[in-house]
């Protein structure tokens, strides 16, 4: 069955290429408009993808849309800072509940997506079925009722998973042979936020062309409600057991071998779905119930600490691991697609190392390419060199990593935010799959996580944000690329400059009027110095461009 799913995903990818393959006009004005539209469709610029809505407006009434700009400025209000703004991108919509994300918006987008799914399913002679799941946010149940009712009103049969992780929903789309899926989760955003993440029939985030098609329908209020005789049906299901079954069925996973290690694990579930899923997975993998120590595993949606799995947010976990004499600690974000680790000495392992550890385990058993994004640590390249395996880079964003994985037939992929993508399971980040790989690595090696941690390459990273004045980022980065023309560069996603022992990656933010500056070097001082240097050079380029 998994082979069939992979084949479906690869066929789908080949038929739905990104907008980069579309003809580019020669006329400069048209070319600039095309560039804006392409970048907006890829989710690379926030000003063309944010939509202001009045709270609780009439259902399906077209809301005012921020006008597309062929030039960069002046900026509209920053959507991440505004309480009356919705952030829309090809993967869905996100906003603060009642202040941008209101019932009319949910109906508009669910109606557009449901109509899109039904039309595609009818054309392929398949059921108009949509899988829906949500994290534990307090608004989740109310939002789900609106979304489910709207989908049924569009003639879609709904499979309601209730509280479920993003990877569980993705796998259920495949298992149900559904036309699509909706995950209601704002990931690491605070609990007052929520979102609709849209999946296609392969259980993956929408391609740029697909996402643009849904957004255009939603903007125009285009939905095709079903007649009373064609309303969609409803069925509820707990998909977690099947998700865990598929993980345990992987050739590399040996629950008996893991059980023999008598491992002790501390789990921080950030009061969401991971707090339910991870303990159940651990028990199925052979970890005794008394050896699973839970922090914030009750799925109340009232996050006990900021939800992003960063070291300053996980001080309880780093203290609890040595206190319990545990072998490791696990932390996830609210929808459990990102995994962070704490070793047996209570040391937080940077999220960058989750994918590196998973790849190190897999390459001991199987050869094949690995794909990650341009902002991920070069530690993965060092480990790949040890195993004699290739690494390919993509633009930032899960959809870009997945597309590149299919192109090179990768055995594993991931992102530096703790995401592990195992195509043998499904093409999506999966904290449960990452957990199984880590435990199996411990069992196979007979070593502690601290020892494995020490063996991994260690680099330091710095991240800075540079406010953008009235200068187009393309011009700014092009000027820097020219200045460093004798270096190894990539312009796949902004500008990345590789040096012998370090690199800098500069790219416009998806959500704010800033340029993100990422650096990596052997030490933290070196990484910060490199970031400071390039922020200074960027400011000099800004001054020069503004003077012209």
Beta strands, then each sheet from edge to edge (+ up, - down):
strand 1: 50-51
strand 2: 86-89
strand 3: 92-97
strand 4: 100-101
strand 5: 129-134
strand 6: 157-163
strand 7: 180-184
strand 8: 193-199
strand 9: 234-236
strand 10: 265-268
strand 11: 292-295
strand 12: 328-332
strand 13: 339-342
strand 14: 348-349
strand 15: 370-373
strand 16: 391-394
strand 17: 412-415
strand 18: 419-421
strand 19: 460-467
strand 20: 488-490
strand 21: 495-498
strand 22: 503-508
strand 23: 514-521
sheet 1: 1+ 2- 3+ 4+
sheet 2: 1+ 2- 3+ 8- 7+ 5+ 6+ 9+
sheet 3: 11+ 10+ 12+ 13- 14+
sheet 4: 16+ 15+ 17+ 18-
sheet 5: 19+ 23- 22+ 21- 20+
end
